[in-house]
C-alpha cells in the first residue's frame, strides 16, 4: 500500500512549488528607461527582484518532492521485483511522464529565475535609441507552474500504481522453503 505520509509530504511540497511559481509569474521584474539627472544618457531601472527568489524556491521544492517520491519508490528500478500486469505498466508509463514533466518544469523555473535576475547594464547617450531593458518573458514562470501541477498529479498516480504493483507480488507463488515434518 502506498504510504500516506509520503503522498501527503510530496503533495504539500508540490503545492508550495506551484504557489511559488505562480507568485514568481505575478511579481516578475519590469524595467523602465530613465534619464540621468544631467540628461546625458539613458539607463534601465528594474523594480523588485523577488520573483527570482520565488522561482528558485519553487525549483527547490519541486526537486525535493521528486527526490522523496523517487527514494520512496526506489526510482522504479531498484528493490524487489514487481508484479507484471496493468499496475506495473501504468507505473512505468507514469514514471516516464513524471520525469518528462519534472524536467520541463525545472527548466522553466530555472531559466525564468536566471533571466529575471539578469539586469542589463546598458547606458546609451541621450541622442541614441533607448537601451534594451531585457526582462523575463511573460509566461515562463506560468509554464513552470503548469508543469509543476502536471508533475504533482503524475507523481501521485505513479506512486499509487507503483505501490499496488509491489504489494501483490509473490516471486515463488507460495512458500519458498521445504516443509519438513518433525522426526521422532
Beta strands, then each sheet from edge to edge (+ up, - down):
strand 1: 31-35
strand 2: 41-46
strand 3: 123-125
sheet 1: 1+ 2- 3+
end
